[in-house]
Amino acid sequence: MSRIHSATALPALLLLAACASQPSDQAAPPSAGACDADAAQAWIGKPATATNVDAAFKASGAKTLRALKPGQPMTMDYRIDRVNVLQDAAGNIEKISCG
C-alpha cells in the first residue's frame, strides 16, 4: 500500500486552491456611461420629439443615442453605452432599450 506524504500533497492542494473561483460579496459597480433603459421608461408613449428623445437619453445615462423611426435599419452590434429610442408609426416613443 502506498502512502502519500503531506510534503508531496501540499503543493498539489495549493495549486487546486489557486484555480478555484472565489465568490464576490460586492457587485461590480456599473461602468460610467453604461445604459440604464429602466431609468428612461417614463418616456414611452410620449411624442418622439427631439426634447423627449433627448430627455430619455439623459435619463438612461448612456454615452450614445440611437433614435430610429419605423422601417429604419438597425445594426445588431451591442454597445453597453448606447440607448435605443424606437418610434412607432404614430410618431410616439414605442421602446427604449440598451445596446
N, CA, C and O atoms as a GROMACS GRO file, in nm:
protein
  396
    1MET      N    1   0.084  -0.116   0.000
    1MET     CA    2   0.000   0.000   0.000
    1MET      C    3   0.089   0.124   0.000
    1MET      O    4   0.184   0.133   0.077
    2SER      N    5   0.058   0.215  -0.084
    2SER     CA    6   0.137   0.338  -0.098
    2SER      C    7   0.081   0.446  -0.007
    2SER      O    8  -0.039   0.456   0.014
    3ARG      N    9   0.170   0.523   0.045
    3ARG     CA   10   0.130   0.629   0.136
    3ARG      C   11   0.178   0.763   0.080
    3ARG      O   12   0.296   0.777   0.048
    4ILE      N   13   0.087   0.862   0.068
    4ILE     CA   14   0.124   0.993   0.018
    4ILE      C   15   0.172   1.077   0.136
    4ILE      O   16   0.104   1.088   0.238
    5HIS      N   17   0.287   1.135   0.119
    5HIS     CA   18   0.341   1.221   0.224
    5HIS      C   19   0.281   1.360   0.212
    5HIS      O   20   0.258   1.408   0.101
    6SER      N   21   0.257   1.424   0.323
    6SER     CA   22   0.196   1.556   0.324
    6SER      C   23   0.283   1.658   0.250
    6SER      O   24   0.229   1.755   0.196
    7ALA      N   25   0.412   1.640   0.247
    7ALA     CA   26   0.500   1.732   0.175
    7ALA      C   27   0.476   1.724   0.025
    7ALA      O   28   0.497   1.822  -0.046
    8THR      N   29   0.433   1.607  -0.024
    8THR     CA   30   0.406   1.590  -0.166
    8THR      C   31   0.267   1.640  -0.202
    8THR      O   32   0.248   1.696  -0.310
    9ALA      N   33   0.171   1.621  -0.115
    9ALA     CA   34   0.032   1.658  -0.141
    9ALA      C   35   0.009   1.809  -0.128
    9ALA      O   36  -0.079   1.862  -0.195
   10LEU      N   37   0.084   1.877  -0.044
   10LEU     CA   38   0.061   2.019  -0.020
   10LEU      C   39   0.072   2.104  -0.146
   10LEU      O   40  -0.017   2.186  -0.169
   11PRO      N   41   0.176   2.090  -0.228
   11PRO     CA   42   0.182   2.172  -0.350
   11PRO      C   43   0.062   2.147  -0.443
   11PRO      O   44   0.013   2.241  -0.506
   12ALA      N   45   0.016   2.024  -0.452
   12ALA     CA   46  -0.098   1.993  -0.538
   12ALA      C   47  -0.224   2.060  -0.484
   12ALA      O   48  -0.303   2.113  -0.562
   13LEU      N   49  -0.243   2.058  -0.354
   13LEU     CA   50  -0.360   2.123  -0.294
   13LEU      C   51  -0.356   2.274  -0.313
   13LEU      O   52  -0.459   2.336  -0.340
   14LEU      N   53  -0.239   2.332  -0.299
   14LEU     CA   54  -0.227   2.477  -0.319
   14LEU      C   55  -0.257   2.514  -0.464
   14LEU      O   56  -0.319   2.617  -0.490
   15LEU      N   57  -0.213   2.433  -0.557
   15LEU     CA   58  -0.240   2.457  -0.698
   15LEU      C   59  -0.390   2.452  -0.726
   15LEU      O   60  -0.443   2.538  -0.796
   16LEU      N   61  -0.458   2.352  -0.672
   16LEU     CA   62  -0.602   2.341  -0.691
   16LEU      C   63  -0.676   2.459  -0.627
   16LEU      O   64  -0.772   2.510  -0.684
   17ALA      N   65  -0.633   2.500  -0.511
   17ALA     CA   66  -0.697   2.613  -0.442
   17ALA      C   67  -0.681   2.742  -0.522
   17ALA      O   68  -0.771   2.825  -0.523
   18ALA      N   69  -0.569   2.758  -0.588
   18ALA     CA   70  -0.545   2.879  -0.667
   18ALA      C   71  -0.637   2.885  -0.788
   18ALA      O   72  -0.670   2.994  -0.835
   19CYS      N   73  -0.680   2.770  -0.838
   19CYS     CA   74  -0.767   2.765  -0.956
   19CYS      C   75  -0.913   2.786  -0.921
   19CYS      O   76  -0.993   2.819  -1.009
   20ALA      N   77  -0.950   2.768  -0.797
   20ALA     CA   78  -1.090   2.781  -0.757
   20ALA      C   79  -1.132   2.927  -0.762
   20ALA      O   80  -1.057   3.016  -0.720
   21SER      N   81  -1.253   2.952  -0.812
   21SER     CA   82  -1.301   3.090  -0.816
   21SER      C   83  -1.355   3.128  -0.679
   21SER      O   84  -1.413   3.045  -0.608
   22GLN      N   85  -1.335   3.249  -0.644
   22GLN     CA   86  -1.380   3.298  -0.515
   22GLN      C   87  -1.504   3.384  -0.535
   22GLN      O   88  -1.504   3.472  -0.621
   23PRO      N   89  -1.611   3.362  -0.458
   23PRO     CA   90  -1.730   3.444  -0.472
   23PRO      C   91  -1.702   3.587  -0.427
   23PRO      O   92  -1.622   3.611  -0.336
   24SER      N   93  -1.768   3.679  -0.490
   24SER     CA   94  -1.751   3.820  -0.455
   24SER      C   95  -1.869   3.865  -0.372
   24SER      O   96  -1.984   3.838  -0.407
   25ASP      N   97  -1.843   3.934  -0.263
   25ASP     CA   98  -1.950   3.985  -0.178
   25ASP      C   99  -2.009   4.114  -0.235
   25ASP      O  100  -2.120   4.152  -0.199
   26GLN      N  101  -1.936   4.179  -0.322
   26GLN     CA  102  -1.982   4.306  -0.377
   26GLN      C  103  -2.009   4.291  -0.525
   26GLN      O  104  -1.932   4.228  -0.597
   27ALA      N  105  -2.118   4.350  -0.569
   27ALA     CA  106  -2.147   4.352  -0.713
   27ALA      C  107  -2.055   4.454  -0.778
   27ALA      O  108  -2.018   4.554  -0.716
   28ALA      N  109  -2.019   4.428  -0.901
   28ALA     CA  110  -1.933   4.521  -0.972
   28ALA      C  111  -2.009   4.652  -0.996
   28ALA      O  112  -2.126   4.648  -1.033
   29PRO      N  113  -1.945   4.766  -0.975
   29PRO     CA  114  -2.014   4.892  -0.998
   29PRO      C  115  -2.041   4.910  -1.147
   29PRO      O  116  -1.963   4.864  -1.230
   30PRO      N  117  -2.153   4.978  -1.182
   30PRO     CA  118  -2.182   4.998  -1.322
   30PRO      C  119  -2.075   5.085  -1.387
   30PRO      O  120  -2.019   5.175  -1.324
   31SER      N  121  -2.048   5.057  -1.512
   31SER     CA  122  -1.949   5.135  -1.586
   31SER      C  123  -2.002   5.276  -1.609
   31SER      O  124  -2.121   5.294  -1.632
   32ALA      N  125  -1.915   5.373  -1.604
   32ALA     CA  126  -1.955   5.510  -1.633
   32ALA      C  127  -2.000   5.516  -1.777
   32ALA      O  128  -1.930   5.469  -1.867
   33GLY      N  129  -2.117   5.573  -1.800
   33GLY     CA  130  -2.169   5.583  -1.935
   33GLY      C  131  -2.247   5.461  -1.979
   33GLY      O  132  -2.295   5.456  -2.093
   34ALA      N  133  -2.262   5.363  -1.890
   34ALA     CA  134  -2.340   5.244  -1.925
   34ALA      C  135  -2.488   5.281  -1.931
   34ALA      O  136  -2.535   5.364  -1.852
   35CYS      N  137  -2.559   5.221  -2.021
   35CYS     CA  138  -2.701   5.249  -2.042
   35CYS      C  139  -2.786   5.182  -1.934
   35CYS      O  140  -2.761   5.068  -1.895
   36ASP      N  141  -2.887   5.255  -1.886
   36ASP     CA  142  -2.986   5.201  -1.793
   36ASP      C  143  -3.124   5.234  -1.852
   36ASP      O  144  -3.181   5.339  -1.822
   37ALA      N  145  -3.176   5.145  -1.935
   37ALA     CA  146  -3.303   5.170  -2.004
   37ALA      C  147  -3.420   5.182  -1.907
   37ALA      O  148  -3.516   5.254  -1.935
   38ASP      N  149  -3.413   5.113  -1.794
   38ASP     CA  150  -3.522   5.121  -1.696
   38ASP      C  151  -3.544   5.264  -1.648
   38ASP      O  152  -3.657   5.303  -1.620
   39ALA      N  153  -3.438   5.340  -1.637
   39ALA     CA  154  -3.448   5.479  -1.589
   39ALA      C  155  -3.516   5.570  -1.690
   39ALA      O  156  -3.554   5.682  -1.655
   40ALA      N  157  -3.531   5.526  -1.815
   40ALA     CA  158  -3.589   5.610  -1.920
   40ALA      C  159  -3.728   5.566  -1.963
   40ALA      O  160  -3.785   5.624  -2.056
   41GLN      N  161  -3.784   5.465  -1.900
   41GLN     CA  162  -3.913   5.409  -1.944
   41GLN      C  163  -4.030   5.508  -1.932
   41GLN      O  164  -4.133   5.487  -1.996
   42ALA      N  165  -4.016   5.613  -1.854
   42ALA     CA  166  -4.124   5.711  -1.838
   42ALA      C  167  -4.158   5.782  -1.969
   42ALA      O  168  -4.266   5.841  -1.981
   43TRP      N  169  -4.069   5.778  -2.066
   43TRP     CA  170  -4.092   5.850  -2.192
   43TRP      C  171  -4.163   5.763  -2.296
   43TRP      O  172  -4.198   5.813  -2.403
   44ILE      N  173  -4.185   5.637  -2.267
   44ILE     CA  174  -4.258   5.551  -2.361
   44ILE      C  175  -4.402   5.602  -2.373
   44ILE      O  176  -4.468   5.632  -2.274
   45GLY      N  177  -4.448   5.612  -2.498
   45GLY     CA  178  -4.583   5.661  -2.526
   45GLY      C  179  -4.590   5.810  -2.551
   45GLY      O  180  -4.692   5.860  -2.600
   46LYS      N  181  -4.484   5.882  -2.520
   46LYS     CA  182  -4.481   6.026  -2.544
   46LYS      C  183  -4.437   6.053  -2.688
   46LYS      O  184  -4.372   5.969  -2.749
   47PRO      N  185  -4.471   6.170  -2.742
   47PRO     CA  186  -4.428   6.204  -2.878
   47PRO      C  187  -4.275   6.198  -2.888
   47PRO      O  188  -4.203   6.238  -2.796
   48ALA      N  189  -4.227   6.147  -3.002
   48ALA     CA  190  -4.082   6.133  -3.022
   48ALA      C  191  -4.022   6.264  -3.072
   48ALA      O  192  -3.957   6.268  -3.177
   49THR      N  193  -4.045   6.369  -2.996
   49THR     CA  194  -3.985   6.498  -3.028
   49THR      C  195  -3.839   6.496  -2.988
   49THR      O  196  -3.796   6.411  -2.910
   50ALA      N  197  -3.763   6.589  -3.041
   50ALA     CA  198  -3.620   6.597  -3.006
   50ALA      C  199  -3.605   6.616  -2.855
   50ALA      O  200  -3.513   6.560  -2.795
   51THR      N  201  -3.692   6.693  -2.794
   51THR     CA  202  -3.686   6.718  -2.650
   51THR      C  203  -3.708   6.590  -2.570
   51THR      O  204  -3.634   6.562  -2.476
   52ASN      N  205  -3.811   6.512  -2.607
   52ASN     CA  206  -3.842   6.389  -2.534
   52ASN      C  207  -3.735   6.281  -2.556
   52ASN      O  208  -3.698   6.209  -2.463
   53VAL      N  209  -3.688   6.269  -2.678
   53VAL     CA  210  -3.583   6.171  -2.708
   53VAL      C  211  -3.456   6.206  -2.630
   53VAL      O  212  -3.391   6.118  -2.574
   54ASP      N  213  -3.421   6.336  -2.626
   54ASP     CA  214  -3.303   6.379  -2.552
   54ASP      C  215  -3.321   6.355  -2.402
   54ASP      O  216  -3.226   6.318  -2.334
   55ALA      N  217  -3.442   6.377  -2.351
   55ALA     CA  218  -3.467   6.354  -2.208
   55ALA      C  219  -3.453   6.205  -2.174
   55ALA      O  220  -3.398   6.171  -2.070
   56ALA      N  221  -3.502   6.118  -2.261
   56ALA     CA  222  -3.487   5.974  -2.239
   56ALA      C  223  -3.340   5.934  -2.244
   56ALA      O  224  -3.294   5.853  -2.163
   57PHE      N  225  -3.268   5.992  -2.337
   57PHE     CA  226  -3.123   5.968  -2.350
   57PHE      C  227  -3.052   6.007  -2.222
   57PHE      O  228  -2.972   5.930  -2.168
   58LYS      N  229  -3.079   6.127  -2.172
   58LYS     CA  230  -3.013   6.174  -2.050
   58LYS      C  231  -3.051   6.088  -1.929
   58LYS      O  232  -2.966   6.058  -1.845
   59ALA      N  233  -3.177   6.048  -1.921
   59ALA     CA  234  -3.222   5.966  -1.808
   59ALA      C  235  -3.154   5.830  -1.808
   59ALA      O  236  -3.131   5.772  -1.702
   60SER      N  237  -3.122   5.778  -1.925
   60SER     CA  238  -3.061   5.645  -1.935
   60SER      C  239  -2.916   5.644  -1.888
   60SER      O  240  -2.864   5.540  -1.851
   61GLY      N  241  -2.850   5.760  -1.889
   61GLY     CA  242  -2.710   5.768  -1.850
   61GLY      C  243  -2.614   5.718  -1.957
   61GLY      O  244  -2.494   5.710  -1.932
   62ALA      N  245  -2.666   5.685  -2.074
   62ALA     CA  246  -2.582   5.633  -2.182
   62ALA      C  247  -2.494   5.741  -2.242
   62ALA      O  248  -2.523   5.860  -2.231
   63LYS      N  249  -2.385   5.698  -2.306
   63LYS     CA  250  -2.295   5.792  -2.375
   63LYS      C  251  -2.343   5.823  -2.515
   63LYS      O  252  -2.319   5.933  -2.566
   64THR      N  253  -2.411   5.727  -2.578
   64THR     CA  254  -2.455   5.747  -2.716
   64THR      C  255  -2.603   5.715  -2.731
   64THR      O  256  -2.660   5.639  -2.653
   65LEU      N  257  -2.662   5.775  -2.832
   65LEU     CA  258  -2.805   5.761  -2.860
   65LEU      C  259  -2.825   5.711  -3.001
   65LEU      O  260  -2.756   5.753  -3.094
   66ARG      N  261  -2.921   5.620  -3.016
   66ARG     CA  262  -2.964   5.577  -3.149
   66ARG      C  263  -3.116   5.589  -3.149
   66ARG      O  264  -3.185   5.512  -3.083
   67ALA      N  265  -3.167   5.687  -3.226
   67ALA     CA  266  -3.311   5.709  -3.238
   67ALA      C  267  -3.354   5.661  -3.376
   67ALA      O  268  -3.299   5.703  -3.478
   68LEU      N  269  -3.452   5.571  -3.378
   68LEU     CA  270  -3.494   5.510  -3.504
   68LEU      C  271  -3.643   5.523  -3.526
   68LEU      O  272  -3.723   5.511  -3.433
   69LYS      N  273  -3.680   5.547  -3.651
   69LYS     CA  274  -3.820   5.551  -3.694
   69LYS      C  275  -3.854   5.414  -3.753
   69LYS      O  276  -3.765   5.336  -3.784
   70PRO      N  277  -3.984   5.385  -3.767
   70PRO     CA  278  -4.023   5.255  -3.824
   70PRO      C  279  -3.960   5.232  -3.961
   70PRO      O  280  -3.956   5.321  -4.045
   71GLY      N  281  -3.910   5.111  -3.981
   71GLY     CA  282  -3.853   5.072  -4.108
   71GLY      C  283  -3.706   5.107  -4.126
   71GLY      O  284  -3.644   5.063  -4.222
   72GLN      N  285  -3.650   5.185  -4.036
   72GLN     CA  286  -3.508   5.218  -4.048
   72GLN      C  287  -3.425   5.096  -4.008
   72GLN      O  288  -3.457   5.027  -3.912
   73PRO      N  289  -3.318   5.071  -4.084
   73PRO     CA  290  -3.233   4.956  -4.049
   73PRO      C  291  -3.155   4.982  -3.919
   73PRO      O  292  -3.122   5.096  -3.886
   74MET      N  293  -3.128   4.874  -3.848
   74MET     CA  294  -3.054   4.885  -3.723
   74MET      C  295  -2.947   4.776  -3.721
   74MET      O  296  -2.977   4.659  -3.744
   75THR      N  297  -2.824   4.814  -3.692
   75THR     CA  298  -2.718   4.715  -3.680
   75THR      C  299  -2.744   4.628  -3.558
   75THR      O  300  -2.815   4.669  -3.466
   76MET      N  301  -2.687   4.511  -3.556
   76MET     CA  302  -2.710   4.417  -3.446
   76MET      C  303  -2.594   4.417  -3.346
   76MET      O  304  -2.591   4.333  -3.256
   77ASP      N  305  -2.500   4.510  -3.360
   77ASP     CA  306  -2.391   4.516  -3.263
   77ASP      C  307  -2.444   4.567  -3.130
   77ASP      O  308  -2.534   4.650  -3.127
   78TYR      N  309  -2.389   4.517  -3.022
   78TYR     CA  310  -2.432   4.557  -2.889
   78TYR      C  311  -2.328   4.649  -2.827
   78TYR      O  312  -2.209   4.619  -2.823
   79ARG      N  313  -2.377   4.763  -2.780
   79ARG     CA  314  -2.289   4.858  -2.710
   79ARG      C  315  -2.351   4.889  -2.575
   79ARG      O  316  -2.464   4.935  -2.568
   80ILE      N  317  -2.276   4.865  -2.470
   80ILE     CA  318  -2.326   4.888  -2.334
   80ILE      C  319  -2.352   5.035  -2.306
   80ILE      O  320  -2.427   5.069  -2.215
   81ASP      N  321  -2.290   5.123  -2.384
   81ASP     CA  322  -2.302   5.267  -2.360
   81ASP      C  323  -2.404   5.335  -2.452
   81ASP      O  324  -2.406   5.458  -2.461
   82ARG      N  325  -2.490   5.256  -2.521
   82ARG     CA  326  -2.584   5.316  -2.616
   82ARG      C  327  -2.728   5.287  -2.576
   82ARG      O  328  -2.762   5.175  -2.538
   83VAL      N  329  -2.812   5.390  -2.584
   83VAL     CA  330  -2.956   5.373  -2.564
   83VAL      C  331  -3.024   5.381  -2.701
   83VAL      O  332  -2.988   5.464  -2.784
   84ASN      N  333  -3.122   5.294  -2.721
   84ASN     CA  334  -3.201   5.292  -2.844
   84ASN      C  335  -3.339   5.347  -2.811
   84ASN      O  336  -3.406   5.297  -2.721
   85VAL      N  337  -3.382   5.448  -2.886
   85VAL     CA  338  -3.516   5.503  -2.869
   85VAL      C  339  -3.589   5.478  -3.001
   85VAL      O  340  -3.558   5.540  -3.102
   86LEU      N  341  -3.686   5.386  -2.998
   86LEU     CA  342  -3.759   5.349  -3.118
   86LEU      C  343  -3.896   5.415  -3.119
   86LEU      O  344  -3.966   5.420  -3.018
   87GLN      N  345  -3.931   5.465  -3.236
   87GLN     CA  346  -4.056   5.538  -3.252
   87GLN      C  347  -4.155   5.452  -3.330
   87GLN      O  348  -4.115   5.375  -3.416
   88ASP      N  349  -4.284   5.466  -3.299
   88ASP     CA  350  -4.386   5.391  -3.373
   88ASP      C  351  -4.436   5.472  -3.492
   88ASP      O  352  -4.391   5.585  -3.514
   89ALA      N  353  -4.529   5.414  -3.569
   89ALA     CA  354  -4.580   5.480  -3.690
   89ALA      C  355  -4.656   5.609  -3.659
   89ALA      O  356  -4.667   5.696  -3.745
   90ALA      N  357  -4.707   5.622  -3.538
   90ALA     CA  358  -4.780   5.743  -3.498
   90ALA      C  359  -4.686   5.854  -3.452
   90ALA      O  360  -4.731   5.966  -3.425
   91GLY      N  361  -4.556   5.825  -3.444
   91GLY     CA  362  -4.460   5.926  -3.402
   91GLY      C  363  -4.438   5.934  -3.252
   91GLY      O  364  -4.387   6.034  -3.201
   92ASN      N  365  -4.475   5.828  -3.182
   92ASN     CA  366  -4.455   5.822  -3.036
   92ASN      C  367  -4.340   5.728  -3.005
   92ASN      O  368  -4.306   5.641  -3.084
   93ILE      N  369  -4.279   5.746  -2.887
   93ILE     CA  370  -4.173   5.657  -2.843
   93ILE      C  371  -4.237   5.524  -2.805
   93ILE      O  372  -4.321   5.518  -2.715
   94GLU      N  373  -4.197   5.420  -2.875
   94GLU     CA  374  -4.256   5.287  -2.857
   94GLU      C  375  -4.172   5.198  -2.765
   94GLU      O  376  -4.226   5.120  -2.687
   95LYS      N  377  -4.038   5.211  -2.775
   95LYS     CA  378  -3.950   5.122  -2.699
   95LYS      C  379  -3.820   5.194  -2.669
   95LYS      O  380  -3.767   5.269  -2.751
   96ILE      N  381  -3.768   5.170  -2.549
   96ILE     CA  382  -3.637   5.223  -2.509
   96ILE      C  383  -3.558   5.105  -2.456
   96ILE      O  384  -3.599   5.038  -2.361
   97SER      N  385  -3.443   5.081  -2.517
   97SER     CA  386  -3.360   4.967  -2.477
   97SER      C  387  -3.213   5.006  -2.487
   97SER      O  388  -3.178   5.109  -2.545
   98CYS      N  389  -3.129   4.922  -2.431
   98CYS     CA  390  -2.984   4.943  -2.440
   98CYS      C  391  -2.929   4.854  -2.549
   98CYS      O  392  -2.988   4.753  -2.586
   99GLY      N  393  -2.815   4.894  -2.599
   99GLY     CA  394  -2.748   4.812  -2.698
   99GLY      C  395  -2.703   4.891  -2.808
   99GLY      O  396  -2.643   4.838  -2.902
   0.00000   0.00000   0.00000
